[in-house]
Amino acid sequence: MLKKIDHIAIAVENLEEEIERFRDVMGLEYIGTETVEEQKVKVAFFKIGDVHIELTAPTADDSPVSKYLAKRGPGIHHIAIETDDLKQQISDFQKKEVRMLDNEPRVGAHNSLIAFAHPKSFSGVLVELKESGDK
Ligand code: CMX
């Protein structure tokens, strides 16, 4: 079952500059930064109410986020929705003919398990399903 929005991810070019902006200008609570090697991204988390904002920057020229930034520039990259059972949710979506980019869970930030659905399935929005880890 889908429970709530976990985070909204924003693709950025300069992570340090944007951390300052979201922390010092917007005044959000800064949680910390983590590199997700496997996905070639470095992410910074902020808390606002029950939701997080995740700034996502590429760590390599061949990172998918480099591709995204080159094509579209900085902006909202994905919306992550929490589920209590990721494998079950993937299977439910598959039955409903949602096109999954990940048919098996993989590891995201904070040891969470994640799976992306193809943006074509949800009005052009990249949707991440997330089963919480140790955050
Ligand atoms: N918004 C809208 N469309 C997007 C998109 C985005 N952010 N990212 C990719 N797409 C589109 C592509 O244009 C492509 O469309 P077509 O099939 O029409 O050509 C399609 O989605 C598939 O993209 P792809 O790059 O060809 O597919 P991959 O399977 O190689 O990669 C994805 C897909 C989403 C995993 C990868 O692009 C990506 O963004 N990886 C980084 C993920 C990330 O931010 N991880 C953070 C982890 C931290 C956490 O949240 O836990």
Backbone and ligand atoms as CSV (ligand in chain L), in Angstrom:
chain,resi,resn,atom,element,x,y,z
A,1,MET,N,N,0.840,-1.193,0.000
A,1,MET,CA,C,0.000,0.000,0.000
A,1,MET,C,C,0.888,1.262,0.000
A,2,LEU,N,N,0.430,2.278,-0.734
A,2,LEU,CA,C,1.174,3.535,-0.727
A,2,LEU,C,C,0.762,4.344,0.504
A,3,LYS,N,N,1.754,4.888,1.222
A,3,LYS,CA,C,1.449,5.521,2.512
A,3,LYS,C,C,1.496,7.043,2.464
A,4,LYS,N,N,2.559,7.586,1.887
A,4,LYS,CA,C,2.695,9.056,1.884
A,4,LYS,C,C,3.816,9.454,0.939
A,5,ILE,N,N,3.875,10.757,0.645
A,5,ILE,CA,C,5.026,11.267,-0.103
A,5,ILE,C,C,6.220,11.225,0.850
A,6,ASP,N,N,7.285,10.573,0.435
A,6,ASP,CA,C,8.501,10.545,1.253
A,6,ASP,C,C,9.377,11.747,0.926
A,7,HIS,N,N,9.654,11.934,-0.375
A,7,HIS,CA,C,10.446,13.106,-0.749
A,7,HIS,C,C,10.163,13.556,-2.175
A,8,ILE,N,N,10.515,14.812,-2.394
A,8,ILE,CA,C,10.500,15.376,-3.742
A,8,ILE,C,C,11.961,15.643,-4.082
A,9,ALA,N,N,12.399,15.099,-5.212
A,9,ALA,CA,C,13.814,15.234,-5.578
A,9,ALA,C,C,13.982,16.309,-6.642
A,10,ILE,N,N,14.994,17.138,-6.447
A,10,ILE,CA,C,15.292,18.221,-7.382
A,10,ILE,C,C,16.709,18.005,-7.916
A,11,ALA,N,N,16.820,17.958,-9.238
A,11,ALA,CA,C,18.142,17.788,-9.849
A,11,ALA,C,C,18.854,19.133,-9.850
A,12,VAL,N,N,20.113,19.133,-9.365
A,12,VAL,CA,C,20.886,20.379,-9.296
A,12,VAL,C,C,22.289,20.152,-9.861
A,13,GLU,N,N,22.893,21.247,-10.292
A,13,GLU,CA,C,24.254,21.133,-10.831
A,13,GLU,C,C,25.296,21.282,-9.725
A,14,ASN,N,N,25.125,22.293,-8.868
A,14,ASN,CA,C,26.115,22.551,-7.824
A,14,ASN,C,C,25.489,22.272,-6.456
A,15,LEU,N,N,25.802,21.101,-5.913
A,15,LEU,CA,C,25.129,20.671,-4.675
A,15,LEU,C,C,25.420,21.613,-3.503
A,16,GLU,N,N,26.690,22.013,-3.341
A,16,GLU,CA,C,27.037,22.846,-2.174
A,16,GLU,C,C,26.294,24.182,-2.202
A,17,GLU,N,N,26.250,24.798,-3.397
A,17,GLU,CA,C,25.529,26.071,-3.529
A,17,GLU,C,C,24.054,25.913,-3.205
A,18,GLU,N,N,23.475,24.825,-3.682
A,18,GLU,CA,C,22.025,24.635,-3.479
A,18,GLU,C,C,21.713,24.244,-2.035
A,19,ILE,N,N,22.655,23.541,-1.385
A,19,ILE,CA,C,22.461,23.236,0.047
A,19,ILE,C,C,22.356,24.558,0.816
A,20,GLU,N,N,23.265,25.475,0.508
A,20,GLU,CA,C,23.237,26.783,1.198
A,20,GLU,C,C,21.909,27.487,0.967
A,21,ARG,N,N,21.449,27.429,-0.295
A,21,ARG,CA,C,20.207,28.130,-0.636
A,21,ARG,C,C,19.004,27.542,0.110
A,22,PHE,N,N,18.906,26.221,0.121
A,22,PHE,CA,C,17.745,25.598,0.767
A,22,PHE,C,C,17.827,25.707,2.292
A,23,ARG,N,N,19.062,25.677,2.826
A,23,ARG,CA,C,19.218,25.770,4.280
A,23,ARG,C,C,19.129,27.227,4.747
A,24,ASP,N,N,19.876,28.124,4.084
A,24,ASP,CA,C,20.017,29.479,4.621
A,24,ASP,C,C,18.980,30.458,4.074
A,25,VAL,N,N,18.550,30.274,2.841
A,25,VAL,CA,C,17.557,31.197,2.276
A,25,VAL,C,C,16.150,30.677,2.575
A,26,MET,N,N,15.935,29.398,2.277
A,26,MET,CA,C,14.588,28.862,2.524
A,26,MET,C,C,14.395,28.530,4.001
A,27,GLY,N,N,15.518,28.250,4.674
A,27,GLY,CA,C,15.453,27.984,6.118
A,27,GLY,C,C,15.010,26.580,6.484
A,28,LEU,N,N,15.230,25.640,5.568
A,28,LEU,CA,C,14.816,24.262,5.868
A,28,LEU,C,C,15.840,23.554,6.755
A,29,GLU,N,N,15.349,22.559,7.470
A,29,GLU,CA,C,16.230,21.757,8.328
A,29,GLU,C,C,17.067,20.814,7.460
A,30,TYR,N,N,18.386,20.985,7.534
A,30,TYR,CA,C,19.300,20.170,6.723
A,30,TYR,C,C,19.620,18.880,7.465
A,31,ILE,N,N,19.363,17.758,6.808
A,31,ILE,CA,C,19.570,16.457,7.477
A,31,ILE,C,C,20.976,15.914,7.215
A,32,GLY,N,N,21.444,16.053,5.968
A,32,GLY,CA,C,22.773,15.523,5.658
A,32,GLY,C,C,22.880,15.126,4.202
A,33,THR,N,N,24.063,14.640,3.862
A,33,THR,CA,C,24.378,14.331,2.468
A,33,THR,C,C,24.872,12.894,2.371
A,34,GLU,N,N,24.564,12.262,1.261
A,34,GLU,CA,C,24.998,10.874,1.068
A,34,GLU,C,C,25.291,10.636,-0.412
A,35,THR,N,N,26.324,9.859,-0.692
A,35,THR,CA,C,26.591,9.481,-2.075
A,35,THR,C,C,26.013,8.089,-2.308
A,36,VAL,N,N,25.233,7.968,-3.388
A,36,VAL,CA,C,24.713,6.645,-3.759
A,36,VAL,C,C,25.527,6.219,-4.983
A,37,GLU,N,N,26.630,5.500,-4.698
A,37,GLU,CA,C,27.625,5.172,-5.740
A,37,GLU,C,C,26.987,4.486,-6.939
A,38,GLU,N,N,26.159,3.513,-6.642
A,38,GLU,CA,C,25.607,2.666,-7.705
A,38,GLU,C,C,24.820,3.494,-8.724
A,39,GLN,N,N,24.210,4.608,-8.242
A,39,GLN,CA,C,23.406,5.439,-9.146
A,39,GLN,C,C,24.131,6.707,-9.591
A,40,LYS,N,N,25.402,6.826,-9.143
A,40,LYS,CA,C,26.240,7.957,-9.553
A,40,LYS,C,C,25.601,9.309,-9.218
A,41,VAL,N,N,25.055,9.369,-7.996
A,41,VAL,CA,C,24.471,10.625,-7.529
A,41,VAL,C,C,24.911,10.911,-6.096
A,42,LYS,N,N,24.929,12.209,-5.773
A,42,LYS,CA,C,25.129,12.635,-4.383
A,42,LYS,C,C,23.864,13.378,-3.998
A,43,VAL,N,N,23.292,13.025,-2.852
A,43,VAL,CA,C,21.997,13.615,-2.489
A,43,VAL,C,C,22.091,14.319,-1.141
A,44,ALA,N,N,21.380,15.437,-1.025
A,44,ALA,CA,C,21.299,16.174,0.243
A,44,ALA,C,C,19.831,16.205,0.647
A,45,PHE,N,N,19.572,15.875,1.915
A,45,PHE,CA,C,18.191,15.812,2.400
A,45,PHE,C,C,17.850,16.971,3.326
A,46,PHE,N,N,16.640,17.494,3.147
A,46,PHE,CA,C,16.075,18.522,4.017
A,46,PHE,C,C,14.710,18.045,4.469
A,47,LYS,N,N,14.315,18.509,5.666
A,47,LYS,CA,C,13.013,18.096,6.184
A,47,LYS,C,C,12.068,19.286,6.176
A,48,ILE,N,N,10.854,19.059,5.708
A,48,ILE,CA,C,9.817,20.093,5.809
A,48,ILE,C,C,8.533,19.375,6.191
A,49,GLY,N,N,8.117,19.553,7.446
A,49,GLY,CA,C,6.981,18.785,7.964
A,49,GLY,C,C,7.334,17.316,7.930
A,50,ASP,N,N,6.454,16.552,7.301
A,50,ASP,CA,C,6.612,15.107,7.259
A,50,ASP,C,C,7.316,14.660,5.968
A,51,VAL,N,N,7.677,15.647,5.146
A,51,VAL,CA,C,8.206,15.342,3.805
A,51,VAL,C,C,9.665,15.805,3.746
A,52,HIS,N,N,10.424,15.168,2.860
A,52,HIS,CA,C,11.802,15.601,2.647
A,52,HIS,C,C,11.952,16.180,1.245
A,53,ILE,N,N,12.905,17.085,1.139
A,53,ILE,CA,C,13.349,17.529,-0.186
A,53,ILE,C,C,14.735,16.947,-0.374
A,54,GLU,N,N,14.927,16.322,-1.532
A,54,GLU,CA,C,16.215,15.686,-1.833
A,54,GLU,C,C,16.851,16.425,-3.003
A,55,LEU,N,N,17.960,17.101,-2.741
A,55,LEU,CA,C,18.707,17.705,-3.853
A,55,LEU,C,C,19.620,16.622,-4.414
A,56,THR,N,N,19.568,16.435,-5.730
A,56,THR,CA,C,20.290,15.323,-6.358
A,56,THR,C,C,21.267,15.875,-7.385
A,57,ALA,N,N,22.547,15.569,-7.188
A,57,ALA,CA,C,23.570,16.053,-8.127
A,57,ALA,C,C,24.343,14.860,-8.683
A,58,PRO,N,N,24.785,14.952,-9.929
A,58,PRO,CA,C,25.553,13.846,-10.509
A,58,PRO,C,C,26.958,13.769,-9.919
A,59,THR,N,N,27.511,12.564,-9.868
A,59,THR,CA,C,28.903,12.419,-9.415
A,59,THR,C,C,29.817,12.038,-10.582
A,60,ALA,N,N,29.250,11.894,-11.772
A,60,ALA,CA,C,30.068,11.527,-12.939
A,60,ALA,C,C,29.377,12.044,-14.192
A,61,ASP,N,N,30.169,12.188,-15.263
A,61,ASP,CA,C,29.597,12.687,-16.521
A,61,ASP,C,C,28.561,11.731,-17.087
A,62,ASP,N,N,28.714,10.427,-16.784
A,62,ASP,CA,C,27.745,9.462,-17.313
A,62,ASP,C,C,26.644,9.120,-16.296
A,63,SER,N,N,26.483,9.973,-15.271
A,63,SER,CA,C,25.379,9.783,-14.322
A,63,SER,C,C,24.054,10.060,-15.038
A,64,PRO,N,N,22.981,9.317,-14.713
A,64,PRO,CA,C,21.679,9.622,-15.303
A,64,PRO,C,C,21.230,11.054,-15.010
A,65,VAL,N,N,21.699,11.599,-13.883
A,65,VAL,CA,C,21.308,12.978,-13.548
A,65,VAL,C,C,22.070,13.986,-14.425
A,66,SER,N,N,23.282,13.644,-14.867
A,66,SER,CA,C,23.983,14.508,-15.842
A,66,SER,C,C,23.171,14.562,-17.129
A,67,LYS,N,N,22.671,13.387,-17.529
A,67,LYS,CA,C,21.860,13.296,-18.750
A,67,LYS,C,C,20.602,14.171,-18.603
A,68,TYR,N,N,19.969,14.050,-17.451
A,68,TYR,CA,C,18.747,14.813,-17.174
A,68,TYR,C,C,19.025,16.315,-17.218
A,69,LEU,N,N,20.120,16.752,-16.561
A,69,LEU,CA,C,20.449,18.182,-16.501
A,69,LEU,C,C,20.782,18.720,-17.888
A,70,ALA,N,N,21.484,17.914,-18.681
A,70,ALA,CA,C,21.859,18.365,-20.034
A,70,ALA,C,C,20.608,18.551,-20.890
A,71,LYS,N,N,19.633,17.668,-20.692
A,71,LYS,CA,C,18.424,17.700,-21.517
A,71,LYS,C,C,17.426,18.761,-21.033
A,72,ARG,N,N,17.263,18.849,-19.713
A,72,ARG,CA,C,16.174,19.702,-19.178
A,72,ARG,C,C,16.622,20.821,-18.265
A,73,GLY,N,N,17.868,20.793,-17.796
A,73,GLY,CA,C,18.308,21.774,-16.803
A,73,GLY,C,C,17.798,21.402,-15.416
A,74,PRO,N,N,18.165,22.186,-14.391
A,74,PRO,CA,C,17.739,21.875,-13.029
A,74,PRO,C,C,16.217,21.900,-12.896
A,75,GLY,N,N,15.689,21.075,-12.015
A,75,GLY,CA,C,14.234,21.055,-11.807
A,75,GLY,C,C,13.798,19.801,-11.068
A,76,ILE,N,N,12.489,19.659,-10.927
A,76,ILE,CA,C,11.971,18.497,-10.182
A,76,ILE,C,C,12.284,17.222,-10.954
A,77,HIS,N,N,12.979,16.311,-10.295
A,77,HIS,CA,C,13.460,15.091,-10.951
A,77,HIS,C,C,12.533,13.905,-10.708
A,78,HIS,N,N,12.130,13.706,-9.466
A,78,HIS,CA,C,11.178,12.624,-9.184
A,78,HIS,C,C,10.431,12.873,-7.886
A,79,ILE,N,N,9.343,12.117,-7.740
A,79,ILE,CA,C,8.577,12.132,-6.486
A,79,ILE,C,C,8.676,10.722,-5.906
A,80,ALA,N,N,9.032,10.646,-4.640
A,80,ALA,CA,C,9.169,9.331,-4.006
A,80,ALA,C,C,7.992,9.094,-3.070
A,81,ILE,N,N,7.374,7.940,-3.228
A,81,ILE,CA,C,6.204,7.582,-2.415
A,81,ILE,C,C,6.565,6.366,-1.569
A,82,GLU,N,N,6.263,6.490,-0.294
A,82,GLU,CA,C,6.614,5.395,0.620
A,82,GLU,C,C,5.592,4.271,0.549
A,83,THR,N,N,6.106,3.073,0.581
A,83,THR,CA,C,5.247,1.894,0.662
A,83,THR,C,C,5.753,1.027,1.812
A,84,ASP,N,N,4.832,0.256,2.419
A,84,ASP,CA,C,5.290,-0.625,3.499
A,84,ASP,C,C,5.798,-1.957,2.961
A,85,ASP,N,N,5.545,-2.240,1.672
A,85,ASP,CA,C,5.988,-3.522,1.101
A,85,ASP,C,C,6.321,-3.298,-0.375
A,86,LEU,N,N,7.580,-3.037,-0.643
A,86,LEU,CA,C,7.975,-2.644,-2.003
A,86,LEU,C,C,7.736,-3.758,-3.019
A,87,LYS,N,N,8.100,-4.996,-2.652
A,87,LYS,CA,C,7.943,-6.096,-3.620
A,87,LYS,C,C,6.476,-6.245,-4.012
A,88,GLN,N,N,5.604,-6.148,-3.010
A,88,GLN,CA,C,4.157,-6.265,-3.255
A,88,GLN,C,C,3.672,-5.124,-4.147
A,89,GLN,N,N,4.175,-3.915,-3.868
A,89,GLN,CA,C,3.744,-2.746,-4.641
A,89,GLN,C,C,4.212,-2.852,-6.093
A,90,ILE,N,N,5.433,-3.349,-6.311
A,90,ILE,CA,C,5.919,-3.545,-7.685
A,90,ILE,C,C,4.993,-4.531,-8.396
A,91,SER,N,N,4.684,-5.598,-7.708
A,91,SER,CA,C,3.825,-6.626,-8.306
A,91,SER,C,C,2.415,-6.070,-8.606
A,92,ASP,N,N,1.869,-5.263,-7.695
A,92,ASP,CA,C,0.546,-4.633,-7.928
A,92,ASP,C,C,0.601,-3.740,-9.166
A,93,PHE,N,N,1.646,-2.935,-9.247
A,93,PHE,CA,C,1.788,-2.035,-10.399
A,93,PHE,C,C,1.922,-2.844,-11.691
A,94,GLN,N,N,2.714,-3.901,-11.649
A,94,GLN,CA,C,2.898,-4.714,-12.867
A,94,GLN,C,C,1.556,-5.280,-13.331
A,95,LYS,N,N,0.749,-5.726,-12.364
A,95,LYS,CA,C,-0.582,-6.274,-12.719
A,95,LYS,C,C,-1.450,-5.204,-13.357
A,96,LYS,N,N,-1.241,-3.945,-12.940
A,96,LYS,CA,C,-2.031,-2.828,-13.485
A,96,LYS,C,C,-1.358,-2.209,-14.708
A,97,GLU,N,N,-0.388,-2.937,-15.244
A,97,GLU,CA,C,0.318,-2.545,-16.470
A,97,GLU,C,C,1.091,-1.244,-16.366
A,98,VAL,N,N,1.512,-0.906,-15.150
A,98,VAL,CA,C,2.461,0.193,-14.989
A,98,VAL,C,C,3.800,-0.318,-15.514
A,99,ARG,N,N,4.475,0.522,-16.318
A,99,ARG,CA,C,5.786,0.119,-16.843
A,99,ARG,C,C,6.845,0.441,-15.785
A,100,MET,N,N,7.451,-0.579,-15.224
A,100,MET,CA,C,8.469,-0.372,-14.199
A,100,MET,C,C,9.852,-0.284,-14.851
A,101,LEU,N,N,10.652,0.702,-14.406
A,101,LEU,CA,C,12.056,0.735,-14.837
A,101,LEU,C,C,12.854,-0.272,-14.011
A,102,ASP,N,N,12.428,-0.476,-12.762
A,102,ASP,CA,C,13.041,-1.491,-11.892
A,102,ASP,C,C,11.975,-2.520,-11.540
A,103,ASN,N,N,12.222,-3.748,-11.942
A,103,ASN,CA,C,11.276,-4.812,-11.597
A,103,ASN,C,C,11.638,-5.499,-10.290
A,104,GLU,N,N,12.806,-5.151,-9.781
A,104,GLU,CA,C,13.261,-5.666,-8.480
A,104,GLU,C,C,13.723,-4.465,-7.658
A,105,PRO,N,N,13.556,-4.525,-6.322
A,105,PRO,CA,C,14.046,-3.436,-5.480
A,105,PRO,C,C,15.554,-3.287,-5.599
A,106,ARG,N,N,16.016,-2.052,-5.495
A,106,ARG,CA,C,17.455,-1.831,-5.350
A,106,ARG,C,C,17.698,-0.832,-4.232
A,107,VAL,N,N,18.971,-0.657,-3.892
A,107,VAL,CA,C,19.277,0.129,-2.695
A,107,VAL,C,C,19.354,1.610,-3.030
A,108,GLY,N,N,18.622,2.429,-2.255
A,108,GLY,CA,C,18.654,3.881,-2.406
A,108,GLY,C,C,19.391,4.506,-1.226
A,109,ALA,N,N,19.118,5.788,-0.983
A,109,ALA,CA,C,19.752,6.474,0.146
A,109,ALA,C,C,19.229,5.911,1.468
A,110,HIS,N,N,20.024,6.051,2.522
A,110,HIS,CA,C,19.661,5.615,3.885
A,110,HIS,C,C,19.277,4.146,3.948
A,111,ASN,N,N,19.945,3.324,3.124
A,111,ASN,CA,C,19.652,1.885,3.119
A,111,ASN,C,C,18.197,1.558,2.803
A,112,SER,N,N,17.523,2.463,2.152
A,112,SER,CA,C,16.138,2.162,1.767
A,112,SER,C,C,16.157,1.255,0.542
A,113,LEU,N,N,15.003,0.674,0.264
A,113,LEU,CA,C,14.833,-0.091,-0.977
A,113,LEU,C,C,13.971,0.752,-1.892
A,114,ILE,N,N,14.375,0.840,-3.158
A,114,ILE,CA,C,13.638,1.709,-4.079
A,114,ILE,C,C,13.402,1.012,-5.418
A,115,ALA,N,N,12.424,1.512,-6.159
A,115,ALA,CA,C,12.184,1.050,-7.538
A,115,ALA,C,C,11.519,2.205,-8.277
A,116,PHE,N,N,11.989,2.459,-9.501
A,116,PHE,CA,C,11.417,3.551,-10.293
A,116,PHE,C,C,10.391,3.009,-11.286
A,117,ALA,N,N,9.312,3.785,-11.466
A,117,ALA,CA,C,8.323,3.491,-12.520
A,117,ALA,C,C,8.604,4.418,-13.691
A,118,HIS,N,N,8.349,3.949,-14.892
A,118,HIS,CA,C,8.601,4.768,-16.083
A,118,HIS,C,C,7.701,6.012,-16.055
A,119,PRO,N,N,8.277,7.176,-16.345
A,119,PRO,CA,C,7.466,8.406,-16.313
A,119,PRO,C,C,6.253,8.361,-17.245
A,120,LYS,N,N,6.335,7.574,-18.293
A,120,LYS,CA,C,5.175,7.503,-19.207
A,120,LYS,C,C,3.946,6.927,-18.516
A,121,SER,N,N,4.163,6.167,-17.448
A,121,SER,CA,C,3.024,5.576,-16.733
A,121,SER,C,C,2.314,6.578,-15.836
A,122,PHE,N,N,3.007,7.675,-15.480
A,122,PHE,CA,C,2.397,8.638,-14.554
A,122,PHE,C,C,2.571,10.071,-15.055
A,123,SER,N,N,1.954,10.336,-16.206
A,123,SER,CA,C,1.858,11.710,-16.716
A,123,SER,C,C,3.208,12.417,-16.834
A,124,GLY,N,N,4.255,11.658,-17.181
A,124,GLY,CA,C,5.562,12.277,-17.386
A,124,GLY,C,C,6.368,12.458,-16.109
A,125,VAL,N,N,5.810,12.017,-14.968
A,125,VAL,CA,C,6.514,12.188,-13.690
A,125,VAL,C,C,7.240,10.890,-13.337
A,126,LEU,N,N,8.530,11.015,-13.059
A,126,LEU,CA,C,9.303,9.860,-12.595
A,126,LEU,C,C,8.906,9.587,-11.141
A,127,VAL,N,N,8.368,8.383,-10.900
A,127,VAL,CA,C,7.899,8.024,-9.556
A,127,VAL,C,C,8.827,6.966,-8.969
A,128,GLU,N,N,9.309,7.268,-7.776
A,128,GLU,CA,C,10.132,6.304,-7.030
A,128,GLU,C,C,9.265,5.692,-5.944
A,129,LEU,N,N,9.239,4.371,-5.889
A,129,LEU,CA,C,8.615,3.688,-4.751
A,129,LEU,C,C,9.716,3.438,-3.741
A,130,LYS,N,N,9.393,3.643,-2.484
A,130,LYS,CA,C,10.452,3.535,-1.474
A,130,LYS,C,C,9.954,2.802,-0.234
A,131,GLU,N,N,10.719,1.804,0.172
A,131,GLU,CA,C,10.462,1.151,1.465
A,131,GLU,C,C,11.555,1.614,2.400
A,132,SER,N,N,11.158,2.260,3.484
A,132,SER,CA,C,12.126,2.973,4.318
A,132,SER,C,C,13.217,2.092,4.868
A,133,GLY,N,N,14.415,2.680,4.940
A,133,GLY,CA,C,15.548,2.007,5.558
A,133,GLY,C,C,15.739,2.558,6.956
A,134,ASP,N,N,16.941,3.133,7.210
A,134,ASP,CA,C,17.254,3.528,8.582
A,134,ASP,C,C,17.130,5.023,8.838
A,135,LYS,N,N,16.364,5.742,7.952
A,135,LYS,CA,C,16.248,7.182,8.154
A,135,LYS,C,C,15.343,7.488,9.340
L,1,CMX,N1,N,11.749,12.766,-15.337
L,1,CMX,C1,C,11.041,12.430,-16.437
L,1,CMX,N2,N,11.455,11.502,-17.336
L,1,CMX,C2,C,12.633,10.897,-17.073
L,1,CMX,C3,C,13.409,11.201,-15.945
L,1,CMX,C4,C,12.932,12.179,-15.051
L,1,CMX,N3,N,13.614,12.511,-13.972
L,1,CMX,N4,N,14.524,10.416,-15.941
L,1,CMX,C5,C,14.452,9.645,-17.034
L,1,CMX,N5,N,13.317,9.943,-17.727
L,1,CMX,C6,C,12.824,9.295,-18.930
L,1,CMX,C7,C,13.869,9.161,-20.043
L,1,CMX,O1,O,13.847,10.278,-20.890
L,1,CMX,C8,C,13.404,7.895,-20.739
L,1,CMX,O2,O,12.307,8.169,-21.585
L,1,CMX,P1,P,12.078,7.343,-22.940
L,1,CMX,O3,O,11.909,5.893,-22.545
L,1,CMX,O4,O,10.827,7.949,-23.498
L,1,CMX,O5,O,13.317,7.581,-23.748
L,1,CMX,C9,C,12.850,7.037,-19.608
L,1,CMX,O6,O,12.524,7.942,-18.560
L,1,CMX,C10,C,13.811,6.015,-19.088
L,1,CMX,O7,O,15.009,6.685,-18.726
L,1,CMX,P2,P,16.434,6.021,-18.984
L,1,CMX,O8,O,17.474,6.945,-18.442
L,1,CMX,O9,O,16.546,5.616,-20.413
L,1,CMX,O10,O,16.292,4.675,-18.127
L,1,CMX,P3,P,17.241,3.959,-17.120
L,1,CMX,O11,O,16.551,2.695,-16.723
L,1,CMX,O12,O,18.639,3.892,-17.643
L,1,CMX,O13,O,17.295,4.947,-15.833
L,1,CMX,C11,C,16.407,6.094,-13.940
L,1,CMX,C12,C,16.128,5.385,-15.268
L,1,CMX,C13,C,15.185,6.863,-13.578
L,1,CMX,C14,C,16.710,5.093,-12.845
L,1,CMX,C15,C,17.634,7.033,-14.091
L,1,CMX,O14,O,17.422,7.857,-15.206
L,1,CMX,C16,C,17.862,7.940,-12.900
L,1,CMX,O15,O,17.364,9.059,-12.848
L,1,CMX,N6,N,18.690,7.500,-11.923
L,1,CMX,C17,C,19.063,8.301,-10.771
L,1,CMX,C18,C,18.093,7.999,-9.770
L,1,CMX,C19,C,18.239,8.844,-8.540
L,1,CMX,O16,O,18.040,10.026,-8.511
L,1,CMX,N7,N,18.511,8.180,-7.444
L,1,CMX,C20,C,18.514,8.817,-6.160
L,1,CMX,C21,C,18.673,7.774,-5.101
L,1,CMX,C22,C,18.416,8.349,-3.746
L,1,CMX,C23,C,17.024,7.960,-3.249
L,1,CMX,O17,O,16.059,8.640,-3.625
L,1,CMX,O18,O,16.942,7.016,-2.442
